[in-house]
Amino acid sequence: MSEPTDEQRIRAVIDAWSEASASGDLTAQLNLMTQDVILLTPGNPPMHRDQFAVGFKAMIAVVRLACRSNIQEIVVSGDLAFCWNLLEVDFTPIEGGETAKHVGNTLTALRRGNDGQWRIWRDANLLALA
C-alpha cells in the first residue's frame, strides 16, 4: 500500500476537524491546529487557540454541531498548503428548538510540522446564516 499523498492527508485533517466538531472533542481540534493558529470570522477580531477553546467549550454546552465539507481546491507548496472549502454547519440546540444552518466558504492555510503532520495554521471562515 502506498503512502498517502499530501492532498489525502489534508483531506483527512478536514474530515477529522468535522468529526471533532460533531463530537465536541476540543482536544482533537487543538491537536489539528498549530500553536500559533489564527482564526478569522466575520465581525470578530482574530482568534487564537486559547480564545477558540473558550468559545468552543461554551458553544458545545448549548448546541450540537453537524458539519459537511465540500473541498473545492487544495494547493500544496513545500510545507504550506491552502484549502478552499464550501462548508455547511448545522447548530442544533441541545435543549430543543430550531436548527440554524450556516453556509459559506472557508480558506484554510495548513503547515506541515516537524513530525510530518499537517495542521491548521490560518483559517478564514465566511459562514453566514442560510
C-alpha positions as CSV (number, residue, x, y, z in Angstrom):
1,M,0.0,0.0,0.0
2,S,1.4,3.4,-1.0
3,E,2.0,6.3,1.3
4,P,-0.9,8.8,1.3
5,T,-0.4,12.0,-0.7
6,D,-0.3,15.4,0.9
7,E,-3.7,16.1,-0.6
8,Q,-5.1,12.9,1.0
9,R,-3.6,13.9,4.4
10,I,-5.1,17.4,4.2
11,R,-8.5,15.9,3.3
12,A,-8.1,13.7,6.4
13,V,-7.4,16.8,8.6
14,I,-10.6,18.5,7.3
15,D,-12.6,15.3,7.9
16,A,-11.1,14.9,11.4
17,W,-12.0,18.6,12.2
18,S,-15.6,17.9,11.2
19,E,-15.7,14.8,13.3
20,A,-14.2,16.5,16.3
21,S,-16.7,19.4,16.0
22,A,-19.6,17.0,15.9
23,S,-18.4,15.0,18.9
24,G,-17.4,18.1,20.9
25,D,-13.8,16.9,21.1
26,L,-11.8,20.0,21.8
27,T,-8.6,18.1,22.4
28,A,-8.8,16.6,18.9
29,Q,-9.4,20.0,17.5
30,L,-6.4,21.5,19.3
31,N,-4.3,18.7,18.0
32,L,-5.3,19.7,14.5
33,M,-4.0,23.3,14.9
34,T,-0.6,24.8,15.1
35,Q,0.4,26.5,18.4
36,D,0.3,29.9,16.6
37,V,-3.0,29.4,14.8
38,I,-5.1,32.4,13.9
39,L,-8.8,32.0,13.1
40,L,-10.8,34.8,11.3
41,T,-14.6,35.1,11.4
42,P,-16.8,37.9,10.1
43,G,-17.2,40.8,12.5
44,N,-14.8,39.4,15.1
45,P,-11.2,40.2,16.0
46,P,-8.6,37.4,15.1
47,M,-8.9,34.5,17.4
48,H,-6.0,32.4,18.8
49,R,-6.0,28.9,20.3
50,D,-7.0,29.9,23.8
51,Q,-9.8,32.1,22.7
52,F,-11.1,29.3,20.4
53,A,-11.0,26.8,23.2
54,V,-13.1,29.0,25.5
55,G,-15.6,29.8,22.7
56,F,-15.9,26.1,21.6
57,K,-16.5,24.9,25.2
58,A,-19.2,27.5,25.6
59,M,-20.8,26.6,22.3
60,I,-20.9,22.8,22.7
61,A,-22.5,23.3,26.1
62,V,-25.7,24.5,24.3
63,V,-25.6,23.2,20.7
64,R,-24.8,20.0,18.8
65,L,-22.9,20.6,15.5
66,A,-23.1,18.7,12.2
67,C,-20.5,19.7,9.5
68,R,-20.4,19.0,5.8
69,S,-17.4,19.9,3.8
70,N,-17.1,20.2,0.0
71,I,-13.5,20.8,-0.7
72,Q,-13.1,22.9,-3.9
73,E,-9.3,23.1,-4.1
74,I,-6.1,22.1,-2.3
75,V,-2.7,23.5,-3.3
76,V,0.5,22.3,-1.7
77,S,3.8,24.1,-1.8
78,G,6.5,22.6,0.3
79,D,5.4,22.7,4.0
80,L,2.5,25.0,3.4
81,A,-0.9,24.2,1.8
82,F,-4.1,26.1,1.1
83,C,-7.6,24.6,1.1
84,W,-10.7,26.3,-0.2
85,N,-13.8,24.6,1.2
86,L,-17.6,25.1,0.9
87,L,-18.7,24.4,4.4
88,E,-22.2,23.8,5.9
89,V,-22.7,23.7,9.7
90,D,-25.9,22.9,11.5
91,F,-26.3,24.2,15.0
92,T,-29.0,22.3,16.9
93,P,-29.9,23.5,20.4
94,I,-29.4,20.7,23.0
95,E,-32.5,21.8,24.9
96,G,-34.5,21.6,21.7
97,G,-35.6,24.2,19.2
98,E,-34.8,25.0,15.6
99,T,-31.6,24.1,13.9
100,A,-29.7,27.0,12.5
101,K,-27.8,26.3,9.3
102,H,-24.7,28.3,8.4
103,V,-23.2,28.0,4.9
104,G,-20.1,29.6,3.3
105,N,-16.6,29.4,2.1
106,T,-13.5,28.9,4.2
107,L,-9.9,29.4,3.2
108,T,-7.5,27.4,5.3
109,A,-3.7,27.6,5.3
110,L,-2.1,24.5,6.7
111,R,1.5,23.9,7.8
112,R,3.4,20.6,7.9
113,G,5.1,20.2,11.3
114,N,8.4,18.7,12.1
115,D,6.5,15.5,12.8
116,G,5.2,15.4,9.2
117,Q,1.6,16.1,10.3
118,W,-0.5,18.8,8.6
119,R,-2.2,21.2,10.9
120,I,-4.4,24.3,10.5
121,W,-2.2,27.4,10.7
122,R,-4.6,30.1,9.5
123,D,-8.3,29.9,8.8
124,A,-10.8,32.5,7.3
125,N,-14.3,31.3,7.9
126,L,-17.0,33.2,5.9
127,L,-20.1,31.2,7.1
128,A,-23.4,33.1,7.2
129,L,-26.9,32.0,8.3
130,A,-28.5,30.2,5.4
